[in-house]
């Protein structure tokens, strides 16, 4: 496999290191997976699963205001 040098911003490197700590996979695997997902135009599977698992996070909660109430509070009356 050919080697490539990539220049990253400090923020990008920080985010990559955080993901490495979460996943435990080698940096090269993480970067190849991200490039493959980007080139395929897809959301990485782990992120998609996280979004799906949070889909109904607040459903059925009684300690939060009703969405309709929040919207009516933000509408300016004429």
N, C-alpha and C positions, 0 to 999 in steps of 0.2 A: 504494500500500500504506500503510495507516495506521501511524503511529508510536506506540510504547508505551514507557513508562518502567518499568523493572524494577529493584528494589532487591535486590542480591546481597550475600551475606556475603563477607568477605575470602577465606575458603577456597574458595567457589564461583568467585570471580573468578580466583583462582590456578589452579584446575583448568581453567577455560575457557582461560586464557592458555597453559597447558601444551598443551592440545589444539590450540590455534591454531598453536603452534610446530610441532607434529607434522604437522598436516594442511595448513597453509598457506592455508586458506580464510578468507574474511572472517568476523568475529564474527557478523554478522547471519545468514549462511548456517548456521553451526554451531548457533546458538540456534534458528533455525527448524526445522532438521533434528531437534534434540533434542525440541522441542515436538511435532513431527509424530509422532516415534517414541513419545513418551509417550502422546499422545492415541490412537494406534493400538494401544497396549498391546503393543508389540513391542520387542525388543532391537535397538539400532542395528546395522545390517549390519556395520560395521567391527568392533564388539565381538564379534558372533557369529562372524565369520570368525576372529578372534584366538583365541577359545575353541576352535573346531574345529581350528585348526592346532596347538594345544598338547595336543590330546587324548591322544596316545600319546607324549608327550615323553620319558618315562623308560622306555618299553618296550624290553626287551632289554639294559638296562644291568646290568653285573655288579658295579659298584662300590657299589651301594646294597643295604641289607639287605632281606630278603624281607618282604613285608607280613605274612605269618603270624607271622614271628618278632617283628615290632614289636608285633603285637596280643598275642601271648602274654606279652611282657615287661610289658605294661600291665595284664594281668588279675591281680587279687589272688587269691592262693591262700587257701582257707579252712582 
